[in-house]
Amino acid sequence: MLRFLLNPFRFTSFAEEDEGILRFQNCIRYRLGATNDEGWYRGQCRYSRLAPEWGEFYEIAGPDPDAMDPADWNIAGGASTALRHFLFYFRDETFECIADSWIFEPAPDNALIHRLRAG
């Protein structure tokens, strides 16, 4: 599970403290990289010339000879057969994950969720 702050400036329905949750099914490995937005724009991320925009969530499709290049992968111990590669650019770091699939959930205490339940 990856929990993170949502961007209220880009998505005005969220408050500053609202969080999102990404759950990865059968995750076998993950990592947090040090590349931030400045490094990405300078081409210091191995995907910065391929991904269209900083701050987005991507799935890398097709052969990727650079997928396992970083030495700081954490082994999660899941059993996966699909081996899909997900990449998420945050403001100050990069998250990568090898898993079967993902699900996005708003955190239950988000302002948007409270408004929907009340309305």
N, C-alpha and C positions, 0 to 999 in steps of 0.2 A: 504494500500500500504506500502510495506517495501522497502526502498532504501538503498543500501549498496555498498561498494567498492568491485570490483572484484579482484581476486588474479592474478596479472600479472606474478608472479613467477611460478605458476602452469599452467596458461593459457596464453601462450606467445603472443597470438593475441591481448591481451588487454594491454593498457597503465596503469601506476600506478594510475591515477586519474579516470579511467573508472568505471562506476557504473552499477549495475544491479537493476532491479525493480521486486519484486514479488507482484502481485496483488491477493488478496484473495477474492473469490466470496462469498457473504453472510456470512461474518465473524461475529460470535456472541461474541467471546471473544479472547483476546490475552494477552501476557505478555512478558516482558523482564526479564530474570533471571540473577543473578549475577555470575553464574558458568562460569568460563573461562576455557581455555585448561588445566591449571595446576589442577584445581579442578576436571575436568572431568577425567583426568588420575589418580587422587587420589581416584576416586569413589564417589565424593561428589555430582554428578548429579544423579538423580533418574533413568536415562536411560543410564548412562555411561557403565554399564555392559551388556547392550543389544544392543546398537548401535555399528556398526562395526568400525566407524572412527569418530574422531573429525573433525569439519569443514565441515560437509556435511549437506544436506537437506534431511529430512526423513518424511515419513508418518507412524504413529503408527497404525498398523492394529490389529483388534481383541480386545477382552476385555482388558481394562486398568484400574485396580482399583486405580492406583496412579494418574490418569489424572488430577483430580481437587484438589490434595493435596496442591499445593501452594495457599497461601491466597491472593496473589497479582495480581490476574487476573483482567484485565480491560474489562468492558462490552462494546461491540461495537454497539450493538443494531440491528444487522442484523437478518434476519429471515432465519434459516437454518433447513433443515430436514435431511441432510446427516451426519452432525456432524463428519467430518473427522478431525483428530488431526495431525497437521503439526509441525515439530520441526526443527529448524535451528541453528546450532552451529557456532557462530562467534568467533573471536579471544578472545574477552574479555567478552562475554555474550552469553546468549541463548535466542532465540526467539521461542515462542510457539503460536499457533493459532488454533482455532476451527472454521472451515469454510466448505463450500461445495466443493470448488476446488481452484486451483491456476493457474496462468499464469506467465511465466517469460518473461520479456522484457528487452533488453539492453536499457540503457538511450540513447536518441536520439543524445547526444553530444559525445558519445564514439568514440575513435579513429578508432575502427574497423568499425563502421557504416559509418564514413566519407570515409574510404578507399573503402568500398563496393559501395557507391554511386558514388565515383569518377571513379571507375574501370569499 
